[in-house]
């Protein structure tokens, strides 16, 4: 742009629209009136105004979201620009919830998990030594069958060998015969679990089928990872959540088929309800982490139920009787959907770990 083609001084530098003397912002494009290069203080004050302006999208969205059904009603009525787009709000709230629960889980569950893994690992070689000693004592008992030798060997067993060998269980879904899929559990000696590689465990214990062996080896790897395994499981929950929303919207479509609403409208309602739920859960996890109090976590259950029922009543505009009956029936359907979503998340955790 040449100097001669620059907008006049009393025009917007962005769109060249003429500005009046009292204008601070361009009425055409909304850009702030340019009065020269900004100062350092100007940069920070602009940031502060953008982030903490009570009239921006973030605060408007957070102001209306706790009111059941408010965002959905406004969005479907066409009032969309002042608020976060439903998918964006959902993804932000999902990331915040998973992040908060990851912090809590790794700190509380992960530390005890790490300690348990380290304890098993430290005892593994001792158990392995016991196994070898037991075999040697059995060999000596065969070679020296006299009573005095047996008494000496029994004393060694009593003093230096544990009464039973520790074992642990690993569960998997038996996919070897696809016509008879069922849950199975194998019991693994602790020494084997801690001294063998995850791939060697299913081979030694005779697990058939590569899918079954893969499940066992991945399960063992996640268990050994301790806190890192917990964080991985939390991160993979996103896959279950991604199918939770469309399935919930489909359930709403079936329950309200006579209301002639489109599938996308049910999706918007589902996104807003889950955004509120996830933000509440994030707050509950952080309160539990900081103050060691599960009060907000317990409160989230009745609050979410009431929130959903009231939002359902306001958005779908049916009487309290029909609303409560449908909410009660949807509770069972939602639990089924949640089970499917959790199973999908667990499968992805095993595959992607």
N, C-alpha and C positions, 0 to 999 in steps of 0.2 A: 504494500500500500504506500503510494507516494504521499509527500507532505500535502500536496494540493488536493488529494482525494480524502484526507482525514475529515471526520465530521466536525462541524462548527463547535466552538467552545460551549454553546448553550444547548448542545445535542448529546444524546446518549452515545457513548463511545462504542457500544456493542451493536446497536441497530440503527443509529443515526436519527432516531426520533427526536423532534424538538422537545426541550424541557422548559418548564416554567421556572421562575425564580425560586419558588418555595418547594419545588420537587426534590425529594431525597432519593427517590427510586424512579426508574423509568416506567411509565404507565404501559409501555408496550411489552418489554421483555422482562421487567422486574429487577434489572441490575441496578445496584446502588450507584448514585451519581458520582462520577470520577472527579476528584478535586486535586489529584496529584498522587505521587507514589505514597503508599501507606507507611506509617511509622511502625516500629516494633510493637509499641503498645496497641496500635490500631489492629495489628494482626491478631494479638491475643484477645483483645476485646471483641473482635469479630468472631473468633472461635467460641468464646464464652457465650456470646449472644446466640450463636447457632445451636450450641449444645443445650443450654439451659433456658432458652426461650420457652416460656410456658405455652406459647401458641404454636410450637412446631409439631410435626407429625408424631414424634415419639411421645410427648406429653399428652397430646390429644388422644392417642391410642391407649396409653396407660390409664388415662382418665376415664375412658368409656368402656374399656375391656371388663373391669370388675362388675359393671352393670349388666346382668344377664340378658343376652340377646341384642344389646344396644348396637354394637358394631355391625352385626349381621343385618339388622333392620335398616340401618343407614346405608350400608354398602349395597344392598339389594334395591334400595330406593334411589340409587344413583349418586349418593354422597360418598365419593370415593377418594378424591384428591387429598382431603385433610388428614387421612389416616394411612397407616402402613397397609400395603397390599396384603391380603390374607395369607398367601403362600410365604411371603417374606416374614411376616409376623410369626408364622408357624415355625419356620426354620430357625429363626433367632431364638424363640422360646425353647425349641428342641435342643439346640446347641447349649443354651444356658442350663437346662435341666441335666443333660448328660454330663456337662462339665462339672456341675455342682455335685452330682452323685458320684462321679469318678473321684473327685477330691475326697469325699466322705468315705467311699468304699476302699480306696487305696490306703487312706489313713487308718481307718478302723479295722476293716476286714483284711486289707493287704498286709498290714504289719503282723497280725496274728498268723496269717497264712504264711508269710515269709518265715516266721519263727518256727511254725510247724514243719515247713519244708526243710529248714536248716537242721532241725532236731532229727527228722527222719534220715536226712543225709548223713549226719554225724554218727548215727547208730547203725547205718547200713553196713559198713565194713566190719563193725563188731559182730553183727548178725552173720555176715559171711564167714567170719573167723569161727563163730560158733558152729556153723554148718560143717565146716571142714574138720573142726575138732570132734564133732559128734561122729563123723564118718570114721575118723582115726580110732576113736574109742571103740566103735563097733568092730573094727578090724582087730584091735588088740584083744577084745573079748573073745573072738573066735580063735585067736592064736594061743591065748592063755586062759583056758577054761577052768582052772582051779579056783576054789572059793576065795582064797586070799586075794588073788589078782582081781576077781570080779568085785570084791568089796572095795578095793582101792579104786577101780574104775567107776564104781557107783558113787563113791565120795567125790571124785572129780566132777562127775555129771551134776551132782547136787549143788556143789559149790560154784561151779563156773558156767553152767548152762542154764538158760531160762527154761521154765516148765513147758512153754509152748512157743512156737515161732510166730512172730507178728505177721499179719497180712493186711492188705487193704483191698478195697473193691473198686472196680472201674465198670461203669454201666455203658451200654451201647445198644443201638437199634439193629437187631439181626436182619441184615438184608441179603444173606446168602441165598435164601429161598424166597423169592419175591411173592410167592403165593401164600407164604406163612410168615409174615413180618411180625416180630415180637421183641419185647424188651428182654435183654439178657444182662447178666452181671458176671464178671470173672473176678476171682480172688487171687491176688498176686502177692508173693512173698515180698516183704519190705526190702530185703537185701537185693532182690532182683529189680524191684521198682527203682531203687536209687543207684544201682551200679550198671544197669543195662541201658542201652539207648532206647528211646521210645519206639523205634522200628523193630528192635529185637524182642520186645515184650510180647506182642501178639504172635510172633513166630514161635517162641518157646512154649506159650500156653495153648497152642493149637487152635487159634482163632481162624476160621475158614472164611474165604471170600475177601477180596482186596478192599471192598468198601468197609467191611467190619474191621479189618486190620488197620485201615486208615483212621477210622473213628477212635480206636483204642490208642493208637500212637499219638494222634492230635490231642486226645483227652489227657494222656500222660504228660505231654509237653506243656499244656496249659496249666495243669496242676503243679508241675515243677517250677513254672515261671513265677509263682507266688503273686506278689502285688502287681507285677507286669501283666500276669494273666487276668487278674481282676479288671485292670484298666482296659485290656483288650476286649473283654466281654462287654463292658459298658460301652465302648466305642462301637461295637458291632450291633448294638441295640437299634441303631438308626435304620437298619434294614427292616426290622420288624415294624418300626414306627411308620416307615414309608408305605407299607401295605395296610397298616391299621386305619389310616384316614380314608382311602377309597372304599374299603370294605364297610366302614361305619357309614359313609355316605350312601352306599348301596342299601344298607339295612334301613336307613331313614327313608330312602326312596320307596322301599317296599311297604313300610308302615304308613307312609303318607301318600300312597299311590293315587288316592282320590283328590288330593289337593292340587294336582296338575302343576307341580313345581318341577323344574328341570333338575337333572342330576347335579349340575354345577352349583345350583342354589343349596342343595343339601351338602355339597362339598364345602362351600363357604361356611355354613353353620358348623360343620364338623371341625374345620380348621380353627375357627374362633373359640369353640369350646375347649379344644385340646390345647390351644395357646394359653388360655387361662389356667387350665389344669397343670401344664408343664411349668409355667412361671411360678405357680403356687408350690409345686413340688421342688423347684429349684430353691425357693425361699426356705422351705421346710428342711431341705438337706443342709443348707448353709447354717441355719439356726441350730440344727442338731450338731453340726461340726464345731461351731464357735462356742455354743453355750451348753452343749451336752444335754439338750432338752428335746424330747420327742413331741412336745406339746403341739407345735405347728403341724408336724407330720400326721398326728392323730386327728387334728382338727381338719386337715385337708380332705378327709373322707366324707364327713357330713356336708362340709361346705361345697365340695364338688357336686355331690348328689343334688343338693338344693339348687345350686347354680344351673345345672343341666335341666332340671325340671322347670324352673322359672323361665329359662331361656327358650326351652321347647314350647312352653305355653305362650310366650310373647311372640315368637317368630311364626309359629304355625297356627296360632289364633283359634285354638279349640278349647272347649270347656275343661274345667279341672278334672272332671271324671274321666274323660277320654285321655287327657294328658297323663294322668297318673297311671291308668291301665297300660298305655303304650310305653311309658317310662319303665314300668315294672317288667313288661315283656322284653323290652330292649336291654334291660340289665342282663338277662340270661344270654341274649344274642351277643352282647358286647363281650361278655366273659368268654364265649366261644371264639370270637374274633381275636381277643387278646391272647388266648392260648395258641392260636395259629401263628400270630405275629411273633410271639415269644419263641415258638419252635423254629420259625424261619430265622430269627436272629441267632439262635444257638447253632443252627446249621451253618450259617455264614461265619460264625465265630470259629467253628472247627475247620472250615475250608480255608479261610483267609488268615488264620494265625500263622 
